[in-house]
Amino acid sequence: MLNKQGDAMAGYLFVHFTGEEKDGEQIYFSLSRDGLFWNDLNDGRPVLYSKLGTCGARDPFPVRSPLDGKIYLIATDLRIEAGEGWEAAQERGSRNLLVWESEDLVHWSKERSCEVGIPGAGCVWAPEAVFDRQENAFLVFFASKTKGAEETEGKHKIYAAYTKDFREFTETFLYMERENHVIDTTILESGGRYYRISKDETEKRLILETADSLRGTFTQIISPTLAGLKGVEGPEGYLLPDGETWCLIADRIMEGTGYLPMLTKDLASGTFHILRSGQYHMGRTIKRHGGILQITDEEYERLGGAYGAEAVTS
């Protein structure tokens, strides 16, 4: 399988955090050859730390830029372990996202803080980015709790902005609003269409939608599989090495048991095959909301050499 730059992809990097314990809200790395069996790097310790803002980093998401070839890593500026609690995080949390950048996945820039949240936003959660070819820029989107003039109470909505370099951003705009709270959006591209998967924070279930453009009108795809999963969040998706099978993973936050992989060859069908225990291994540590990047064999070997990978037998 080739990436958009034409390089052969030979593995995956999973960037994530682990929880609200000490150092859990920092940046952890894991590797996989097949996207199903994962090896924790750096002996299960953080690879990157945030010393800005709240001094915590959650929901990290890596992207490879077709504009300059760099890998950018964005994350939520949030540390629940500091003790202020979830109400404070939602109502008066950081309006910044954290950014690291690298050319080789081993040597990273110092983190920087970029303000993208609108005035009055209570938080900027789970930022992700997808390259919009029509705009020749990344669409960066995230959840913020806001209260409009006509609203009696605040609600989580998805906001977005465009950037080319993850330094300068366009004016932030409302990207998605639902009747219920919505957070944790991810977007996949397949067969010329976009598939958007988000968490209904009120119902605690995932919703699947599709559109023919990133700024187009998304329509919901009924998915009995996703409707049957309650108490999950942090959806992420990626193509497995056959180039045909999509792996959708969801964090079983209510159970506290980590990510559950589900497979499909047709996102439009809404039907996913949930893997059984033994058909996957997410590594030694329970992984919380993160992002997955396809990498080359050279990058895989470089990461393993730099941080050491625990062996996992598939």
NORSULDA-V496049 format. One line per field, one symbol per residue. ss: DSSP state (~ for helix, > for strand, _ for the rest). phi: phi as a letter, one per 30 degrees, with the letter a starting at -180 (. if undefined). A space follows every 50 residues. Layout:
ss: ???
phi: ???
This chain:
ss: _>_____>>>>>>>>>>_________>>>>>>____>_>>>~~~___>__ ______>>>>>>>>______>>>>>>>__~~~__~~~~~~~~___>>>>> >>_____>___>>>>_________>>>>>>>>____>>>>>>>>>>____ ____>>>>>>>>>_____>___>>>>_____>>>>>>>>>__>>>>>>>> ____>>>>>>>_______>>>__~~~~_____>>>>>>>______>>>>> >_______>>>>>>__~~~___>>______>______>>>>>>>>>~~~~ ~~~~~~~_>_____
phi: .cddcidddblbcccacblcdeidcbcccbbadcibcccdchhicdcbbc cchdibbbhdbcbcdddbidccbcaddabdedjdjddddddbddccccbc bacbicccdddbcbdbddejddabchdbbbdcddchaddcbacbcbbddc cdbdbdbccaacacbhbcbdddbdcabbdcdbbhcbbccahibcbcbbcd dddibcbcbbacadcdddcdcdbeddddccicahdbbaddedibcdcccb dddddicidcdbcacbdddicbcddcejcaadjdcdccebbbbdbdddde ddddddcicddbcd
